[in-house]
Amino acid sequence: MPHYLPALLNAISKKGVDVNVVIPSGKSKTVGQNVKMTKEGIYFNLIELKEYKTIYQKYFFKKINSVIKEIKPDIIVMVWPYMLSLFFKPAFLFLLKQNNIKIIIREIPFQVPPYREEWKFYRDNYIFDENHTIQRPSLVNIWAMRRIRKFYYSHCDATVNYCDIAVDIIPTYGVARENIFICDNTPDTDALFEAKERLLKSPPVLPENRFRMLHVGRLVKWKRVDMLIRVAAKLKNKFPDTELVIVGDGPEENNLRQLAREMQIEDSLIWTGALYDYDSLGKYFMVSTVYVLAGYGGLSINEAMGFGKPVICSVADGTEKKLVRHNYNGLYFKDGDEQSLFEQLDYLFTHPEKIGIFSKNSVHIIKEEINLRTVADCYVSAFKYVLGQ
């Protein structure tokens, strides 16, 4: 499973929930390139089943019915694309209903169009894959997904969503407002703050530089690190000490290194490779002035804020709207606009007094509003609700 998920599931388990998680045996076909997977540090029941491609061209689990009959869960939490089975596999849905198993759909609503407004949604919003290729579904696909979503939402007992826009979108499919829970996404904030305390007592990994930017994430096209490198080159003309630390690896690394050479900025870039544990990753957060997310992303924003960084971003995964508050703990630039990104970084570097204020506010949001404890509590509330407790 993705490396960031066990901490949340452990936290839920510690609240008295008997957690059983089904994952694919072997490499999952539903996870993006270079996402770190782990089975370490798990305090819940992990079940590995063979994944197979269905007739509807999405993946599902073999022998899942046998597992459900054996465990007899009170609740099943389903994520994309597995919730499609509620529509395409009537026998599976019947099994859940026959055993009075409550169904919760864990949704990523920022790419879900409102019901009967799909065409307008796809016309007005660019939906990209990891290669930054625009995805435009056909009218047939739009019509089909409208009915499939309407069907599986009608059979769920609640939805948990990690951004607030769900309260505007999900009810259009007939889901009652009280059945919609906003359970923010979070990394292991407990481990993060523990590492931060240790790092405060350690020597910095790099010399002090208030013009140092940081990117953390897989090196795939939709992260738009190419745009960040071009902006860094432009900033260097005004602020000669400009540096960019790039944490991550992926299929675009060679192209990005070539771009840095072409922009004659390779000496101002620091490449660390992929780092995941907070003692290693945190060293670079601690010595950077600002965290920049040029393209899509999510949990790296939470991590940056936990380490006390201002955040500059545009459109990430929907969670940014709640996490990053313009001119409070960060700044927004116009999506895909290189000049707009340059202007926000220029503003921050020109107004260093803002950095300390933004940093303090970032930490406050993570400590008081969106962290491992608050998110685990939200899931438990959803579980109790569907069980009538």
Backbone hydrogen bonds, N-H to C=O, Kabsch-Sander energy under -0.5 kcal/mol:
donor,donor_aa,acceptor,acceptor_aa,energy
3,H,36,K,-2.2
5,L,2,P,-1.9
8,L,4,Y,-0.6
9,L,5,L,-2.1
10,N,6,P,-3.0
11,A,7,A,-2.2
12,I,8,L,-2.3
13,S,9,L,-2.4
14,K,10,N,-2.3
15,K,12,I,-1.1
16,G,13,S,-1.7
17,V,12,I,-1.1
19,V,17,V,-1.1
21,V,45,N,-3.0
23,I,21,V,-0.5
23,I,47,I,-2.7
25,S,49,L,-2.2
35,V,32,G,-1.3
38,T,1,M,-2.7
42,I,39,K,-0.5
45,N,19,V,-2.1
46,L,44,F,-0.5
47,I,21,V,-3.2
47,I,45,N,-0.5
49,L,23,I,-2.3
49,L,47,I,-0.6
52,Y,60,F,-2.6
54,T,52,Y,-0.5
54,T,58,K,-3.2
57,Q,54,T,-1.8
60,F,52,Y,-2.1
62,K,50,K,-2.7
64,I,61,F,-0.8
67,V,63,K,-1.6
68,I,64,I,-2.3
69,K,65,N,-2.2
70,E,66,S,-1.8
71,I,67,V,-2.8
72,K,68,I,-2.5
76,I,102,K,-2.8
78,M,76,I,-0.6
78,M,104,I,-2.8
82,Y,79,V,-1.1
83,M,79,V,-1.1
84,L,81,P,-1.6
85,S,82,Y,-1.6
86,L,83,M,-1.6
87,F,84,L,-1.4
88,F,84,L,-2.4
89,K,85,S,-2.2
92,F,89,K,-0.8
93,L,89,K,-1.9
94,F,90,P,-2.7
95,L,91,A,-2.0
96,L,92,F,-1.9
97,K,93,L,-2.5
98,Q,94,F,-3.2
99,N,95,L,-1.5
100,N,97,K,-1.6
101,I,96,L,-2.8
102,K,74,D,-2.7
102,K,100,N,-0.6
104,I,76,I,-2.7
104,I,102,K,-0.5
105,I,158,A,-2.0
106,R,78,M,-3.0
106,R,104,I,-0.6
107,E,105,I,-0.8
107,E,160,V,-2.5
111,Q,108,I,-1.1
112,V,109,P,-1.7
117,E,114,P,-2.0
121,F,117,E,-2.3
122,Y,118,E,-2.7
123,R,119,W,-1.7
124,D,120,K,-2.3
125,N,121,F,-1.6
127,I,125,N,-0.5
128,F,126,Y,-0.6
129,D,133,T,-1.4
132,H,129,D,-2.1
135,Q,127,I,-4.2
136,R,134,I,-0.6
142,I,138,S,-2.6
143,W,139,L,-2.5
144,A,140,V,-2.5
145,M,141,N,-2.9
146,R,142,I,-2.0
147,R,143,W,-1.5
148,I,144,A,-2.4
149,R,145,M,-2.8
150,K,146,R,-2.1
151,F,147,R,-2.0
152,Y,148,I,-2.7
153,Y,149,R,-2.7
154,S,150,K,-1.4
155,H,151,F,-0.8
156,C,153,Y,-1.0
157,D,103,I,-3.4
158,A,103,I,-1.2
159,T,179,N,-2.7
160,V,105,I,-2.2
161,N,181,F,-2.6
162,Y,107,E,-1.0
166,A,163,C,-1.6
167,V,164,D,-1.9
168,D,165,I,-1.5
169,I,165,I,-1.6
170,I,166,A,-2.1
172,T,169,I,-1.4
173,Y,170,I,-1.8
174,G,171,P,-2.0
175,V,170,I,-1.1
179,N,176,A,-1.9
180,I,177,R,-1.8
181,F,159,T,-2.9
181,F,179,N,-0.6
183,C,161,N,-1.7
183,C,181,F,-0.9
184,D,182,I,-0.8
185,N,162,Y,-0.6
189,T,187,P,-1.7
192,L,188,D,-2.0
193,F,189,T,-2.4
194,E,190,D,-1.8
195,A,191,A,-2.3
196,K,192,L,-2.4
197,E,193,F,-1.9
198,R,194,E,-1.6
199,L,195,A,-2.7
200,L,196,K,-1.8
201,K,197,E,-0.5
201,K,198,R,-1.2
202,S,199,L,-1.5
212,R,209,N,-1.0
213,M,211,F,-0.6
213,M,243,E,-2.9
214,L,290,V,-1.6
215,H,245,V,-2.8
217,G,247,V,-2.4
219,L,249,D,-1.9
220,V,218,R,-1.7
222,W,130,E,-1.9
223,K,220,V,-1.8
224,R,221,K,-1.9
228,L,224,R,-1.4
229,I,225,V,-2.3
230,R,226,D,-1.9
231,V,227,M,-2.2
232,A,228,L,-2.4
233,A,229,I,-2.0
234,K,230,R,-1.7
235,L,231,V,-2.7
236,K,232,A,-2.1
237,N,233,A,-0.8
237,N,234,K,-0.6
238,K,234,K,-0.6
238,K,235,L,-1.1
239,F,235,L,-3.8
242,T,239,F,-2.3
243,E,211,F,-2.3
244,L,268,S,-2.4
245,V,213,M,-2.7
246,I,244,L,-0.5
246,I,270,I,-3.2
247,V,215,H,-2.9
247,V,245,V,-0.6
248,G,246,I,-0.6
248,G,273,G,-1.2
252,E,219,L,-2.5
253,E,250,G,-1.7
256,L,252,E,-2.4
257,R,253,E,-2.5
258,Q,254,N,-2.2
259,L,255,N,-2.1
260,A,256,L,-2.2
261,R,257,R,-1.8
262,E,258,Q,-2.3
263,M,259,L,-2.4
264,Q,261,R,-1.1
265,I,260,A,-2.6
266,E,260,A,-0.7
268,S,265,I,-2.1
269,L,266,E,-1.2
270,I,244,L,-2.5
271,W,269,L,-0.5
272,T,246,I,-2.1
272,T,270,I,-0.5
273,G,246,I,-0.7
280,S,277,D,-0.8
281,L,277,D,-2.9
282,G,278,Y,-1.6
283,K,280,S,-0.5
284,Y,280,S,-0.5
284,Y,281,L,-1.2
285,F,281,L,-1.3
286,M,282,G,-2.8
287,V,283,K,-0.8
288,S,285,F,-1.2
289,T,212,R,-2.4
290,V,212,R,-1.3
291,Y,310,P,-2.6
292,V,214,L,-2.6
292,V,290,V,-0.5
293,L,312,I,-2.7
294,A,292,V,-0.7
295,G,223,K,-0.8
296,Y,222,W,-2.6
301,I,298,G,-1.9
302,N,298,G,-0.7
303,E,299,L,-2.3
304,A,300,S,-2.5
305,M,301,I,-2.4
306,G,302,N,-2.4
307,F,303,E,-1.8
308,G,305,M,-1.7
309,K,304,A,-2.1
311,V,329,N,-1.4
312,I,291,Y,-2.5
313,C,331,L,-1.7
316,A,314,S,-0.6
321,K,318,G,-0.8
322,K,319,T,-1.2
323,L,319,T,-1.8
324,V,320,E,-2.8
325,R,323,L,-0.6
326,H,324,V,-0.6
327,N,330,G,-3.0
328,Y,325,R,-2.7
328,Y,330,G,-0.5
329,N,325,R,-2.0
330,G,325,R,-1.1
331,L,311,V,-2.1
333,F,313,C,-1.8
337,D,334,K,-2.4
338,E,336,G,-0.8
341,L,337,D,-2.0
342,F,338,E,-2.3
343,E,339,Q,-2.4
344,Q,340,S,-1.8
345,L,341,L,-2.1
346,D,342,F,-2.8
347,Y,343,E,-2.2
348,L,344,Q,-2.1
349,F,345,L,-2.7
350,T,346,D,-1.9
351,H,347,Y,-1.2
354,K,351,H,-2.0
355,I,352,P,-0.9
356,G,352,P,-0.8
357,I,353,E,-1.0
358,F,354,K,-3.1
359,S,355,I,-2.5
360,K,356,G,-2.1
361,N,357,I,-2.1
362,S,358,F,-2.3
363,V,359,S,-2.0
364,H,360,K,-1.9
365,I,361,N,-2.0
366,I,362,S,-1.8
367,K,363,V,-2.9
368,E,364,H,-2.5
369,E,365,I,-2.1
370,I,365,I,-1.9
371,N,369,E,-0.6
375,V,371,N,-2.4
376,A,372,L,-2.0
377,D,373,R,-2.2
378,C,374,T,-1.6
379,Y,375,V,-2.0
380,V,376,A,-2.2
381,S,377,D,-2.2
382,A,378,C,-2.1
383,F,379,Y,-2.4
384,K,380,V,-2.6
385,Y,381,S,-2.2
386,V,382,A,-2.2
387,L,383,F,-1.4
388,G,385,Y,-1.4
389,Q,384,K,-2.9
